[in-house]
Amino acid sequence: MPRSQVDVGKLVKMLMLTQSSNDQEALGAIRAANAHLKAAGFDWNGLVAEFMSSPGGPAPEDSRRTDPRRAAARKQMFDTLDDAEAVADRLRRLFTRFGGR
């Protein structure tokens, strides 16, 4: 089955919600992003691999350093993913502490 197009704008909005101080909202955003990727036939590894191998993918190293907008967007993306992982870790600890799995 061919993969469909990922709505990048929608995915970015979901990832931005993972920065919420409300853990339920952040977890909901992570799950929504995962469902969006799954519906398009991707997972996070596949999405990154697709981006890295696409003709419009990452620019050569020199041009990434000279374009501050691209560097800022890349930093924001990785910061958001780091925040999402931190929220997931915090939720795992809470569930464990209160008798969850």
N, C-alpha and C positions, 0 to 999 in steps of 0.2 A: 504494500500500500504506500503510495507516495506521501511524503510529508507535506502538510499544508503550511501556509505562511504564518509565522508568529507575528501577532500584532505587537510590535515593539513599544509603541506608545502606551498601550494598555499594560504591558509587562513592566515598564518603567514605573508607571503609576502604582502598581501593586508593590513593587520593590520599595518605593518611597514610603508606603504605608508601614513597612516593617520597622521603620524608625520610630513608630508611635510609642509613647510611654505607656499606653494601654496594651497589656500583654495579649488580651483576647483579640484586639484589632490587629496587632502585629502577626500573631499566629494565623489568623484568618487570611491575612494578605499573603503569607508564605504558602498556605494551602491553595489559595486562589491562583497564585503564580504557578505552582506545581500542576494544578489541574489545567491551566491554560496551555502549558507546555505539552502535557500529555495529550490533550485534544488535538494539538498540531503534530503529534507524532514525535515529540522530542522529550528528552530529559535534560538536566543541566549539563551533563557531560557532552551530550549530542549537540546542544545549542552552542556551547563554546567551541567544539570541534568544527561545527559548520561555519561559525563566524571566522575562525582562524584560517579555514581553507577556502573561503569564498573570495572571488576577485575583488569585492569591495571590502574585504576584511582589513585586518590591521595594516597600516601603512609601514613602509620601511622605517627602521629605528630612527634614522635622522629626522624624518619629517614628523614623527610623533613628538620628538623633543622640541621642535620649532613651533608647533601649533598649540598654544596654551589652552584653547577651548577644548581640543581633543584630550589633552592631558588632564584637564579639570574634570571632564566627563568620565574619563577612565578611572580617575581617583574616586569620584563619587560612586561609580558603579561598584568598585571593590570595597569601599567603605560601607555601602549599603549591604552588600553580601556578608561582610564581617559582622555588621549589626544583626542581621538575620540569624546568623549562626550563634551569636551571643544570646539572643532572645530564645532560640531553641534550647540552648544549654541551660538557661535559667528556668525554662518551663520543665525540662527533664528533672532538674533538681527539685522543683516544687512538687511535681507529681510523685517523685520518689519519697520526699519528706512526708507527704500527706497520704501515703498508702497506695499510690498509683503504681503503674508498672515500672 
